[in-house]
């Protein structure tokens, strides 16, 4: 694609990077075939190619974003399926993130939009605040029909029926490994996950220590910054990310780390991009150090000696989170691990398509998100699984709200198969709880 940025414009690092990305695009349109919003809406402007044209025009002309352009960019899920499809290597993630930052700095949203986005940015990255908000939403859910805005109703509907107690495993500490020690890793405990589902981190710690990892929860680490980053709130997201970088580098410079383990794939995509995000800041070198050893939990488990399990005659439908399969290009590891543990793994049709969660997308774009959720649930249930497995808390909440099939994190199933307790989600009221023998 031909671009016409001036030399002055290209002095801005974000614009310079956008120019590189735009020039890589050859207008082929392959991305439209795998774009969820294009499939739902059928509008070229709601496809990656259409958004690329709009972003180019907005940035080149340095114009104040108009409501129509903002609407189409807001509708992007950042699922990154287009990056998997693109034959030219267009790094759409960096482009749309820059566009969102530009919009945040140059466009005044309607009052209700500003209030909702401010509220989400102040609540979701903070587990204690999020817990209180979930309790309020749980109380207010019966009155959701009175809410004038669909987004407010979506926020009330998101509250789970059960809010788990705080897990002390999320506090800064170290967990001893089974002998002999094979690795020393830091676990990214996250933010929303600590309020929505404490079983995931607990299972991760049990599994990793059982397989020979010393697991550290670093003091000072918290939210990865993804939620505010994808809202274009760069100052806030970088402030949050910087705390993680300092916390993990302290561990790296102390007893050392072999990996930073992330069991929420949405966080993993962002943390692996810290090196780019901080490329022009004082923390650039440390940010790259962090990105270089950041791994999804499935990547770490592939390095360890997971026991071979017997056939459990239990069908697990694996949902591939977009942030894992497209953002991190990890496609087979979770399925390989589940099969090794003895589960029968099946995949839904169109497994490359997003479930509609996408961070805060299901709250800010509930209508489109709802359509994507319905399609995803339909394709998963068509496989008649006993259990649905996923590697991202957002996907689990989204899909779990539309099906009676129990949904658990991949790590929970692997922990159970190697001696851990049965995942609590499998014993919830109205859920199937298949009996699965433990590996010996």
C-alpha positions as CSV (number, residue, x, y, z in Angstrom):
1,X,0.0,0.0,0.0
2,X,1.3,3.4,-0.9
3,X,1.5,5.9,2.0
4,X,2.1,9.6,2.0
5,X,3.3,10.5,5.5
6,X,5.6,13.5,5.8
7,X,9.1,13.4,7.3
8,X,7.7,15.3,10.3
9,X,5.0,12.7,10.9
10,X,7.4,9.9,10.6
11,X,9.5,11.3,13.5
12,X,6.7,9.9,15.8
13,X,7.6,6.3,16.6
14,X,4.0,5.2,16.5
15,X,3.4,6.7,13.1
16,X,6.7,5.4,11.8
17,X,5.6,1.9,12.8
18,X,2.1,2.4,11.3
19,X,3.7,3.4,8.0
20,X,5.8,0.2,7.9
21,X,2.7,-1.9,8.5
22,X,0.5,-0.1,6.0
23,X,3.2,-0.5,3.3
24,X,3.2,-4.2,3.8
25,X,-0.5,-4.5,3.0
26,X,-1.2,-5.6,-0.6
27,X,-5.1,-5.2,-0.5
28,X,-5.5,-8.9,-1.2
29,X,-8.6,-9.3,1.1
30,X,-7.7,-12.7,2.5
31,X,-8.2,-11.2,6.0
32,X,-11.9,-10.7,5.3
33,X,-12.5,-14.5,5.1
34,X,-11.4,-15.0,8.8
35,X,-12.7,-11.7,10.3
36,X,-15.5,-12.4,12.7
37,X,-17.1,-8.9,12.5
38,X,-17.1,-9.0,8.8
39,X,-18.8,-12.3,8.8
40,X,-21.4,-11.0,11.2
41,X,-22.0,-7.6,9.7
42,X,-21.0,-8.0,6.1
43,X,-19.6,-4.5,5.9
44,X,-16.1,-4.0,4.3
45,X,-15.5,-1.2,6.8
46,X,-15.8,-3.8,9.5
47,X,-13.1,-6.0,8.0
48,X,-9.3,-5.6,8.6
49,X,-8.8,-4.3,5.1
50,X,-11.5,-1.7,5.6
51,X,-10.2,-0.6,8.9
52,X,-6.7,-0.4,7.5
53,X,-7.9,2.1,4.9
54,X,-9.7,4.2,7.6
55,X,-6.7,4.2,9.8
56,X,-4.4,5.3,7.0
57,X,-6.7,8.1,6.1
58,X,-7.0,9.2,9.7
59,X,-3.3,9.2,10.5
60,X,-2.0,10.6,7.2
61,X,-4.4,13.6,7.3
62,X,-4.0,14.0,11.1
63,X,-7.7,14.5,11.2
64,X,-10.0,14.4,14.2
65,X,-11.5,11.0,14.2
66,X,-15.2,11.0,13.2
67,X,-17.9,8.9,14.9
68,X,-18.1,6.5,11.9
69,X,-14.4,5.7,11.9
70,X,-14.4,5.3,15.7
71,X,-17.4,3.0,15.5
72,X,-15.7,0.6,13.0
73,X,-12.4,0.5,14.9
74,X,-14.3,0.0,18.2
75,X,-16.0,-3.0,16.6
76,X,-12.7,-4.7,16.0
77,X,-12.2,-7.6,18.4
78,X,-8.4,-7.6,18.1
79,X,-8.8,-11.4,17.7
80,X,-5.8,-11.2,15.3
81,X,-7.2,-13.9,13.0
82,X,-6.3,-11.6,10.2
83,X,-2.6,-11.8,11.2
84,X,-2.7,-15.6,10.9
85,X,-4.4,-15.4,7.5
86,X,-2.3,-12.5,6.0
87,X,0.2,-13.7,3.4
88,X,2.1,-10.4,3.6
89,X,2.8,-10.4,7.3
90,X,0.9,-7.3,8.1
91,X,1.2,-6.7,11.8
92,X,-2.4,-5.5,12.3
93,X,-2.1,-5.7,16.1
94,X,0.4,-2.8,16.3
95,X,-1.6,-0.8,13.8
96,X,-5.0,-1.0,15.5
97,X,-3.4,-0.4,18.9
98,X,-1.8,2.8,17.6
99,X,-5.1,3.8,16.1
100,X,-6.9,3.4,19.4
101,X,-4.2,5.4,21.1
102,X,-4.7,8.2,18.5
103,X,-8.5,8.1,19.0
104,X,-8.2,8.2,22.7
105,X,-6.0,11.4,22.4
106,X,-8.0,13.1,19.7
107,X,-11.7,12.2,20.0
108,X,-14.2,13.1,22.6
109,X,-16.6,10.2,23.0
110,X,-20.2,10.6,24.0
111,X,-20.7,11.0,27.8
112,X,-22.0,7.5,28.5
113,X,-19.1,6.0,26.5
114,X,-16.6,8.0,28.6
115,X,-18.2,6.9,31.8
116,X,-18.3,3.2,30.9
117,X,-14.7,3.1,29.7
118,X,-13.5,5.0,32.7
119,X,-15.4,2.7,35.0
120,X,-14.0,-0.5,33.4
121,X,-10.4,0.9,33.5
122,X,-10.8,1.7,37.2
123,X,-12.4,-1.7,38.2
124,X,-11.4,-4.7,36.1
125,X,-7.6,-4.4,36.6
126,X,-8.0,-4.3,40.4
127,X,-9.2,-7.6,41.9
128,X,-10.6,-6.2,45.1
129,X,-12.6,-3.5,43.3
130,X,-13.7,-6.1,40.8
131,X,-15.0,-8.4,43.5
132,X,-17.0,-5.6,45.0
133,X,-18.4,-4.7,41.6
134,X,-19.3,-8.3,40.9
135,X,-21.2,-8.5,44.2
136,X,-23.0,-5.3,43.3
137,X,-23.8,-6.7,39.8
138,X,-25.1,-9.9,41.4
139,X,-27.5,-8.0,43.6
140,X,-28.6,-5.8,40.7
141,X,-29.0,-8.5,38.1
142,X,-32.8,-9.0,38.7
143,X,-33.2,-5.3,37.8
144,X,-31.2,-5.5,34.6
145,X,-34.3,-5.0,32.4
146,X,-34.6,-1.5,33.9
147,X,-31.2,-0.5,32.5
148,X,-31.5,1.9,29.5
149,X,-28.2,0.9,27.9
150,X,-27.5,-2.6,26.6
151,X,-23.9,-2.3,27.8
152,X,-25.1,-1.8,31.4
153,X,-27.3,-4.9,31.1
154,X,-24.3,-6.8,29.8
155,X,-22.2,-5.8,32.8
156,X,-24.9,-7.0,35.2
157,X,-25.3,-10.3,33.2
158,X,-21.5,-10.9,33.4
159,X,-21.5,-11.4,37.2
160,X,-21.1,-15.1,38.0
161,X,-23.6,-16.9,40.2
162,X,-20.7,-17.8,42.5
163,X,-17.9,-15.4,43.5
164,X,-14.9,-17.5,44.8
165,X,-13.2,-16.7,48.0
166,X,-9.8,-15.0,47.9
167,X,-6.9,-17.4,47.3
168,X,-3.9,-16.9,49.5
169,X,-1.8,-18.6,46.7
170,X,-2.0,-15.3,44.8
171,X,0.0,-13.5,47.5
172,X,3.8,-12.9,46.9
173,X,5.5,-16.1,47.9
174,X,7.5,-19.1,46.6
175,X,6.2,-22.7,46.2
176,X,8.7,-25.5,46.6
177,X,9.0,-28.0,43.7
178,X,9.1,-31.8,43.8
179,X,12.6,-33.0,43.6
180,X,14.6,-32.7,41.6
181,X,14.0,-29.0,40.7
182,X,13.9,-28.5,36.9
183,X,12.9,-24.9,36.6
184,X,12.3,-21.7,38.6
185,X,9.4,-19.8,37.2
186,X,7.4,-16.7,38.1
187,X,3.6,-17.1,37.8
188,X,1.6,-14.2,36.4
189,X,-1.5,-14.3,38.7
190,X,-3.4,-11.6,36.7
191,X,-6.2,-9.4,37.9
192,X,-9.7,-10.3,36.7
193,X,-8.9,-14.0,37.0
194,X,-8.2,-13.5,40.7
195,X,-11.7,-12.3,41.2
196,X,-13.6,-14.6,38.7
197,X,-11.8,-18.0,39.1
198,X,-9.2,-18.7,41.7
199,X,-9.1,-22.4,40.8
200,X,-6.9,-21.7,37.7
201,X,-3.9,-20.3,39.6
202,X,-4.2,-22.9,42.3
203,X,-4.2,-25.7,39.7
204,X,-1.3,-24.1,37.9
205,X,0.8,-24.0,41.0
206,X,0.0,-27.6,42.0
207,X,0.8,-28.9,38.5
208,X,4.0,-27.0,38.0
209,X,5.4,-27.9,41.4
210,X,4.5,-31.5,40.9
211,X,6.5,-31.5,37.7
212,X,9.6,-30.0,39.3
213,X,9.1,-26.2,39.1
214,X,9.8,-23.8,41.9
215,X,6.9,-21.3,41.4
216,X,7.3,-17.7,42.5
217,X,4.6,-15.1,42.8
218,X,6.6,-11.9,42.5
219,X,6.0,-9.0,44.9
220,X,4.6,-6.0,43.0
221,X,3.4,-7.9,39.9
222,X,-0.3,-7.6,39.0
223,X,-2.4,-6.7,36.0
224,X,-0.6,-7.0,32.6
225,X,-2.1,-3.8,31.3
226,X,-4.0,-5.4,28.4
227,X,-7.4,-4.0,29.3
228,X,-6.3,-0.4,29.3
229,X,-3.8,-0.9,26.4
230,X,-6.6,-2.0,24.1
231,X,-8.7,1.0,25.1
232,X,-5.9,3.3,23.9
233,X,-5.1,4.4,27.4
234,X,-1.3,4.0,26.9
235,X,-0.2,5.9,30.0
236,X,-2.3,3.7,32.3
237,X,-1.3,0.5,30.6
238,X,2.4,1.3,30.6
239,X,2.3,2.3,34.2
240,X,0.7,-1.1,35.1
241,X,3.1,-3.0,32.9
242,X,6.1,-1.2,34.3
243,X,5.3,-2.6,37.8
244,X,5.4,-6.1,36.4
245,X,8.7,-5.5,34.5
246,X,10.4,-4.3,37.7
247,X,9.0,-7.1,39.8
248,X,10.1,-9.8,37.4
249,X,13.5,-8.3,36.7
250,X,14.1,-8.2,40.4
251,X,13.5,-12.0,40.5
252,X,15.6,-12.5,37.4
253,X,18.5,-10.5,38.9
254,X,18.1,-12.4,42.2
255,X,17.6,-16.2,42.3
256,X,17.0,-16.1,38.5
257,X,14.0,-17.2,36.4
258,X,13.7,-19.7,33.6
259,X,10.3,-18.5,32.5
260,X,7.5,-16.1,33.3
261,X,4.4,-18.4,33.2
262,X,1.1,-17.0,32.0
263,X,-2.1,-19.0,32.2
264,X,-4.4,-16.3,30.7
265,X,-3.6,-16.1,27.1
266,X,-4.9,-12.6,26.6
267,X,-2.3,-11.4,29.1
268,X,0.4,-13.5,27.4
269,X,0.0,-11.8,24.1
270,X,0.5,-8.4,25.8
271,X,3.4,-9.4,28.0
272,X,5.2,-11.0,25.0
273,X,4.9,-7.6,23.4
274,X,6.4,-5.6,26.3
275,X,9.6,-5.3,24.4
276,X,7.9,-3.5,21.6
277,X,5.6,-1.4,23.8
278,X,8.6,0.0,25.8
279,X,11.0,0.1,22.9
280,X,11.5,3.9,23.2
281,X,11.3,4.1,27.0
282,X,13.9,3.8,29.8
283,X,12.7,0.3,30.6
284,X,13.3,-0.9,27.1
285,X,16.1,-3.4,27.9
286,X,14.3,-4.8,30.9
287,X,11.0,-5.0,29.0
288,X,12.7,-7.1,26.3
289,X,14.2,-9.4,29.0
290,X,10.7,-10.0,30.3
291,X,9.2,-10.6,26.8
292,X,12.0,-13.0,26.0
293,X,11.2,-15.5,28.8
294,X,7.4,-15.0,28.9
295,X,5.6,-18.3,28.1
296,X,2.1,-19.6,28.0
297,X,1.7,-22.3,30.6
298,X,1.3,-24.9,27.8
299,X,4.8,-23.9,26.4
300,X,6.3,-24.6,29.8
301,X,4.5,-27.9,30.3
302,X,5.8,-29.1,26.9
303,X,9.3,-28.8,28.4
304,X,8.4,-30.9,31.4
305,X,7.8,-34.6,31.8
306,X,4.0,-34.8,31.9
307,X,3.0,-38.4,32.6
308,X,1.3,-40.4,29.9
309,X,-2.2,-41.1,30.9
310,X,-4.6,-44.0,30.1
311,X,-7.6,-43.4,27.9
312,X,-10.3,-41.8,30.1
313,X,-13.2,-42.1,27.6
314,X,-13.9,-38.4,28.4
315,X,-14.5,-36.1,25.4
316,X,-13.0,-32.6,25.8
317,X,-13.9,-30.0,23.3
318,X,-11.0,-27.7,23.1
319,X,-11.7,-24.0,22.5
320,X,-8.7,-22.2,21.0
321,X,-8.5,-18.7,22.5
322,X,-7.7,-16.1,19.8
323,X,-5.0,-14.6,21.9
324,X,-3.3,-18.0,22.1
325,X,-3.7,-19.3,18.5
326,X,-3.4,-16.0,16.7
327,X,-1.7,-13.7,19.1
328,X,0.9,-16.1,20.3
329,X,0.7,-18.7,17.4
330,X,0.3,-21.6,19.9
331,X,-2.0,-24.0,18.2
332,X,-1.2,-27.6,19.1
333,X,0.4,-27.6,22.6
334,X,-2.8,-27.5,24.7
335,X,-4.3,-30.3,22.6
336,X,-1.2,-32.4,22.7
337,X,-1.0,-32.1,26.5
338,X,-4.6,-33.1,26.9
339,X,-4.2,-36.1,24.7
340,X,-1.1,-37.1,26.5
341,X,-3.1,-37.0,29.8
342,X,-5.6,-39.4,28.3
343,X,-8.5,-37.2,27.2
344,X,-10.2,-37.5,23.8
345,X,-9.9,-34.1,22.3
346,X,-12.3,-32.7,19.7
347,X,-12.4,-29.2,18.1
348,X,-15.5,-27.3,16.9
349,X,-16.1,-26.1,13.4
350,X,-14.5,-22.8,12.5
351,X,-12.2,-23.0,15.6
352,X,-10.3,-20.0,14.3
353,X,-13.2,-17.7,14.9
354,X,-13.6,-15.6,18.1
355,X,-16.1,-16.4,20.8
356,X,-16.8,-12.7,21.3
357,X,-15.2,-12.1,24.7
358,X,-12.1,-10.2,23.6
359,X,-11.3,-8.4,26.9
360,X,-14.0,-5.8,27.4
361,X,-15.6,-6.3,24.0
362,X,-18.5,-8.4,25.4
363,X,-19.3,-5.4,27.7
364,X,-18.8,-2.6,25.1
365,X,-20.3,-4.4,22.0
366,X,-22.8,-6.8,23.6
367,X,-24.9,-7.3,20.4
368,X,-22.0,-8.5,18.2
369,X,-20.4,-10.4,21.0
370,X,-23.7,-12.2,21.7
371,X,-23.9,-13.4,18.1
372,X,-20.4,-14.7,18.2
373,X,-21.0,-16.4,21.5
374,X,-24.1,-18.2,20.2
375,X,-22.2,-19.5,17.2
376,X,-19.3,-20.6,19.3
377,X,-21.5,-22.4,21.8
378,X,-23.4,-24.1,19.0
379,X,-20.3,-25.4,17.3
380,X,-18.9,-26.6,20.6
381,X,-22.1,-28.4,21.7
382,X,-22.3,-30.0,18.3
383,X,-19.3,-32.2,19.3
384,X,-21.3,-33.6,22.3
385,X,-18.4,-33.1,24.7
386,X,-18.3,-34.0,28.4
387,X,-16.2,-30.9,29.1
388,X,-15.1,-27.8,27.3
389,X,-11.5,-26.7,27.9
390,X,-9.9,-23.2,27.2
391,X,-6.8,-21.3,28.1
392,X,-8.2,-17.9,28.8
393,X,-10.6,-16.7,31.6
394,X,-12.4,-14.3,29.3
395,X,-13.4,-17.1,26.9
396,X,-14.4,-19.3,29.8
397,X,-16.7,-16.7,31.2
398,X,-18.2,-15.9,27.8
399,X,-18.8,-19.5,26.7
400,X,-19.8,-20.7,30.1
401,X,-22.7,-18.2,30.1
402,X,-24.2,-19.8,27.1
403,X,-24.0,-23.6,27.8
404,X,-24.6,-26.2,30.4
405,X,-21.5,-28.1,29.4
406,X,-18.9,-27.5,32.2
407,X,-16.0,-25.4,31.0
408,X,-12.6,-25.5,32.8
409,X,-9.1,-24.3,32.1
410,X,-6.8,-26.7,30.3
411,X,-4.4,-26.6,33.3
412,X,-7.2,-27.8,35.7
413,X,-7.7,-30.9,33.6
414,X,-4.0,-31.6,33.5
415,X,-3.7,-31.1,37.3
416,X,-6.6,-33.4,37.9
417,X,-5.1,-36.1,35.7
418,X,-1.8,-36.0,37.5
419,X,-3.0,-36.2,41.1
420,X,-4.8,-32.9,41.8
421,X,-8.4,-32.5,42.9
422,X,-11.4,-32.6,40.6
423,X,-12.0,-29.1,39.1
424,X,-14.8,-27.5,41.2
425,X,-16.6,-26.4,38.0
426,X,-17.4,-30.1,37.2
427,X,-19.3,-30.6,40.4
428,X,-21.4,-27.4,40.1
429,X,-25.2,-27.8,40.2
430,X,-26.6,-28.8,36.8
431,X,-23.2,-29.7,35.4
432,X,-22.0,-33.1,34.3
433,X,-19.2,-34.5,36.4
434,X,-17.6,-37.5,34.6
435,X,-15.4,-39.8,36.6
436,X,-11.8,-39.7,35.5
437,X,-9.1,-41.9,36.9
438,X,-5.9,-40.2,38.1
439,X,-2.6,-41.0,36.5
440,X,-0.5,-43.4,38.5
